[in-house]
Amino acid sequence: MTALHTNCGLINIFTNVNVFDFTSKSDGLPVDARRKKGKLPETGQRTPAMKLILPVIVALIGASAASSQELQLQPLTEWKAVYGLVETRDRLPARARIGGTISELSVSEGDHVTQGQRIALIVDDKLAFQLAAADAQISTLQSRLEAAQTDYDRGKELFARGVITKQNFDQLTTQVDVLKGEIRSAESNRLVISQQVAEGEVLAPDNGIVLSVPTAKGSVASPGEGIAIIGSGGSFLRLSIPERHATALKQGDKISIGEGQSGRLAKIYPQIEGGRVLADVEVDKLDDRFIGRRIPVRLPVSTRKALLVPESAVTLQGGIDFVTIDIDGAPLRRAVVLGEKVNQDGQNYYEVLTGLYAGDKLVNSDD
């Protein structure tokens, strides 16, 4: 309403100027007569004076419809561009538990596996021979035990009738007990060999994806050798940051990811190697199809004060950027040198390097 009253007042002022009052001339002729003689413009026709004054009216009306805000120094975050590597949280090797020949290899790079899934089979021919020998030994001992048990049963009847002495009967009893013990020992040895045969199966240590398979079917594996590397525990970004920025990083900082995502600085490793600090960033729904892929990342490393103006307040003319400011109630366009473009709270701003000062009043259109 104030702007409307102001605009009406401006129009009233300029309509009272003699430029529109053509009856004030000394010839005393009526308006129609003077128009016929060419001393007045036709209705709707502008005079040179009117052409000069009307743009001024429009400019003043436009200026009165604009608002101004005082520029203040605002905190601006300095970002460091680095690259992050997509890594799995754990890298677990699926190792061979016995030595032998790899007779079966059922996975390759990129396959997804579940915990306990068999991914390879190692065969040691010697174990099969040892297992056969253990079976033969147990069979022999069982035959001897049957004979000893028969002698024991006969001796027990003879001892009851007093035909043999107690010493002879005790010998028969001891012989049966010894053979039973030998059979138990042979069966235990057979279980050990059977377990070694079962350990020829190479199992996945956890749910995950197969990152590498350094061996091949038919090759010889030794105990403890890695048959496949399994990536498990989810994925994250591993950063390698110059040590001069280490003190500016804090656990929990928000990290800008180059793919339009954001993450959280989850862990900063205390050990510095080669002048660089390692840090892990957690990112929701991170694409982990390619482990080791490089992704651009921006890190907040410092904060400084800067003058920021909205993108809408900057106009480009003749290759020069201009910003309109308020000087004693009148708008004035001032040439500026702009810095980087930043985004704050979803709105784009430009940093002003030169041309404006803190306390200047920026003119913003109400539109």
VENZI-V747011 format. One record per pair of residues at least 6 apart in sequence whose ideal C-beta (glycine too) atoms are under 7 Angstrom apart, sorted by the first residue. I is the first residue (numbers start at 0). J is the second residue. D is the distance in whole Angstrom. If there is no record, write none. Layout:
{{I:J:D} {I:J:D}}
This chain:
{{2:63:5} {2:64:5} {5:63:5} {6:60:5} {6:63:6} {9:56:6} {9:59:6} {9:60:7} {10:56:7} {13:52:6} {13:56:6} {17:23:6} {18:46:7} {18:48:5} {18:49:6} {18:52:7} {21:30:7} {21:33:7} {21:39:5} {22:30:6} {30:39:6} {33:39:5} {34:41:7} {40:46:6} {62:330:5} {64:365:6} {65:362:5} {65:363:7} {65:364:5} {65:365:6} {66:363:6} {66:365:6} {67:325:4} {67:360:4} {67:361:6} {67:362:5} {67:363:7} {68:360:7} {68:361:5} {68:363:6} {69:358:6} {69:360:5} {70:306:6} {70:355:6} {70:357:6} {70:358:7} {70:359:5} {70:361:6} {71:357:6} {72:304:4} {72:305:7} {72:306:6} {72:357:5} {73:304:7} {73:305:6} {73:307:5} {74:302:5} {74:304:6} {75:302:7} {75:303:6} {75:305:4} {75:341:7} {75:350:7} {76:299:5} {76:302:6} {77:300:6} {77:301:4} {77:302:7} {77:303:6} {78:297:4} {78:298:6} {78:299:6} {78:300:7} {79:244:6} {79:297:7} {79:298:5} {79:300:5} {80:295:6} {80:297:6} {81:238:6} {81:240:6} {81:296:5} {81:298:6} {82:293:5} {82:294:7} {82:295:6} {82:296:7} {83:236:4} {83:237:6} {83:238:5} {83:280:6} {83:294:5} {83:296:4} {84:236:7} {84:237:5} {84:291:6} {84:293:6} {85:234:6} {85:236:6} {85:285:7} {85:287:6} {85:289:7} {85:290:6} {85:291:6} {85:292:5} {85:294:7} {86:234:7} {86:235:6} {86:237:4} {86:290:7} {87:207:7} {87:230:3} {87:231:6} {87:232:6} {87:234:6} {87:290:6} {88:232:3} {88:233:5} {88:235:6} {89:205:7} {89:231:5} {89:232:4} {90:210:7} {90:228:6} {90:230:6} {91:204:4} {91:205:6} {91:229:5} {91:231:6} {92:225:4} {92:228:6} {93:118:6} {93:201:5} {93:202:7} {93:203:6} {93:204:6} {93:225:7} {93:226:5} {93:227:5} {93:229:6} {94:223:5} {94:224:6} {94:225:5} {94:226:7} {95:121:5} {95:201:6} {95:220:4} {95:221:7} {95:222:6} {95:223:7} {95:224:5} {95:226:6} {96:198:4} {96:222:6} {97:121:6} {97:123:6} {97:195:6} {97:198:5} {97:199:6} {97:222:6} {98:123:6} {98:220:7} {98:221:5} {98:222:5} {99:121:4} {99:122:5} {99:123:4} {99:199:6} {99:220:7} {100:121:7} {100:122:6} {100:217:7} {100:219:6} {101:119:6} {101:121:6} {101:214:6} {101:216:6} {101:217:6} {101:218:6} {101:220:6} {102:120:5} {102:122:5} {103:119:6} {103:120:4} {103:216:7} {104:119:5} {104:215:7} {104:216:4} {105:117:7} {105:118:6} {105:119:7} {106:112:6} {106:118:5} {106:209:5} {106:212:7} {106:227:6} {107:209:7} {107:212:6} {108:209:6} {108:210:7} {108:211:6} {108:212:6} {109:208:7} {109:209:6} {110:209:5} {111:208:5} {112:118:6} {112:203:4} {112:207:7} {112:209:6} {112:229:6} {113:203:7} {113:206:5} {114:203:6} {114:204:7} {114:205:5} {114:206:5} {115:202:5} {115:203:7} {116:202:7} {116:203:5} {117:200:5} {117:201:7} {117:202:6} {118:201:5} {118:203:6} {118:226:7} {118:227:6} {119:201:4} {119:226:5} {120:199:6} {120:200:6} {121:199:4} {121:201:7} {121:220:6} {122:199:6} {123:199:7} {126:192:6} {126:195:5} {126:196:5} {129:192:5} {130:189:7} {130:192:5} {130:193:7} {130:196:7} {133:185:6} {133:188:6} {133:189:4} {133:192:6} {134:189:7} {136:185:5} {137:182:6} {137:185:5} {137:186:6} {137:189:7} {140:178:6} {140:181:5} {140:182:5} {140:185:6} {141:182:6} {143:178:5} {144:175:7} {144:178:4} {144:179:6} {144:182:6} {147:174:5} {147:175:5} {147:178:5} {148:175:6} {150:171:5} {151:171:5} {151:172:6} {151:175:5} {154:163:6} {154:167:7} {154:168:5} {154:171:4} {155:168:7} {157:163:5} {158:165:7} {158:168:4} {201:226:5} {203:229:6} {204:229:6} {205:229:6} {205:231:4} {206:231:6} {207:229:5} {207:230:5} {207:231:3} {208:230:5} {209:227:6} {209:229:6} {210:228:5} {210:229:7} {210:230:5} {210:290:6} {211:227:7} {211:228:5} {212:227:5} {213:225:7} {214:220:6} {214:226:5} {220:226:7} {230:290:6} {234:285:5} {234:287:4} {235:265:7} {235:279:5} {235:280:6} {235:281:6} {235:282:7} {236:262:6} {236:279:7} {236:280:4} {236:282:6} {236:294:6} {236:296:7} {237:277:7} {237:279:6} {238:277:7} {238:278:5} {238:280:6} {238:296:6} {239:275:5} {239:277:6} {240:248:7} {240:275:6} {240:276:5} {240:278:6} {240:298:7} {241:274:7} {241:275:6} {242:271:5} {242:274:5} {242:275:6} {242:276:6} {244:298:7} {244:300:5} {245:276:4} {247:300:4} {247:301:6} {248:264:6} {248:267:6} {248:278:7} {248:298:7} {250:264:6} {250:266:7} {250:267:6} {251:263:6} {251:264:6} {252:264:4} {252:299:6} {253:261:6} {253:263:7} {254:261:6} {254:262:5} {254:263:7} {254:264:6} {254:280:5} {254:296:6} {254:298:6} {255:261:6} {255:297:4} {256:262:6} {256:282:6} {256:294:6} {256:296:6} {257:294:6} {257:295:3} {257:296:7} {258:294:6} {260:282:6} {262:280:4} {262:281:6} {262:282:4} {263:280:7} {263:281:5} {264:278:6} {264:280:6} {265:279:5} {265:280:6} {265:281:4} {266:278:7} {266:279:4} {267:276:7} {267:278:5} {268:276:7} {268:277:4} {268:278:7} {305:350:5} {306:350:7} {306:351:4} {306:355:6} {306:357:7} {307:341:7} {307:348:4} {307:349:7} {307:350:6} {308:322:6} {308:348:6} {308:349:6} {308:351:6} {308:361:6} {309:346:7} {309:348:6} {310:347:4} {310:348:7} {310:349:6} {312:322:6} {312:361:6} {312:363:6} {313:320:5} {313:322:6} {313:337:7} {313:349:6} {314:321:5} {319:334:5} {320:334:7} {320:335:5} {320:337:5} {321:332:5} {321:333:7} {321:334:6} {322:333:6} {322:335:5} {322:355:6} {322:361:7} {323:330:5} {323:331:7} {323:332:5} {323:362:4} {324:331:6} {324:333:6} {324:359:5} {324:360:6} {324:361:6} {324:362:6} {325:360:4} {325:362:5} {330:362:5} {333:354:6} {333:355:7} {334:354:6} {335:351:5} {335:353:7} {335:354:3} {335:355:6} {336:352:5} {336:353:5} {336:354:6} {337:349:5} {337:350:7} {337:351:6} {337:352:7} {338:349:7} {338:350:4} {338:352:5} {339:350:6} {340:347:6} {340:349:6} {341:348:5} {341:350:7}}
